[in-house]
Amino acid sequence: MVREYSARGLALERALELAGISRSQYYYVKKPGKPGRQATTTTQRMAEGTMVICDNAEVVQTIEGCNTPLN
């Protein structure tokens, strides 16, 4: 719609204002691939005063081993 009115002579800024979109939204081009950050495979945690890197599976096992209710 913006391109059509812009092609007919309406200033691009005015067409974007009427459509209610910003210039960055108008010029945005989606890139191929999945959006967002990739999932991590390790986690940092404190052990005896030092930072230790452990596998995420170890963290999950620790959480599943807790029998404390969340309430």
N, C-alpha and C positions, 0 to 999 in steps of 0.2 A: 504494500500500500504506500509506504514512504517512497519507494523507488518510483512508483507510478506518478505520484504528484510532483516529485522532484524532477522527473523527466518532462513534465508538462510546464515547468518553469517556476514552481514554488521553491523558495529557498530551502535547502536541506535542513537548516536549523529550525525553521518554522514548521516544516513537515514533522520533524522529530518531536517538537514541542506539542503539536496537535495529537500525535500518536501516543504521547506519554512515555517515550523511551529515551534513554540517554544515547550519546554518540558511541560510547563503548559497547552498549548492547547492539547497536546498529552494525558496527564493524566487527563484532565478535565472530570468529571462525572456530568451530569445534575441531579439535585435533583427534586423530584416530587413537584407539586404545581405551583402556578402562580409566575412569576418572579417579582421582584421589591418590592417597599414599598407599604403598604396598604394606601388607601386614608384616609385623615383626616376627622374628623367630627366637629372639632372646630377650631377656629382661634383666635390668640391673637391680640389685638389692644389697642391703647392708648386712654383713655377716662379720661379727666380732670386730666392728669398727672400721672395716674396709669394704669398698664396693666390689661386689662379685657379680660376674655375668653368668646367668644360668639359663637353661633351656625353658621355653614357655610351658612345655609339658610338665616340668617339675613344679612350676607355679600352679598349674591346674590341679595336679595331684595334692598339693598342700591345701588348696582351697576346698577340694572335695573331701579331704580328710577332716575338716573342721565340722563339728556337730553343733556349733553354736547357731541358734536361730537368729535371723536378721532383725526381728522385732525388738 
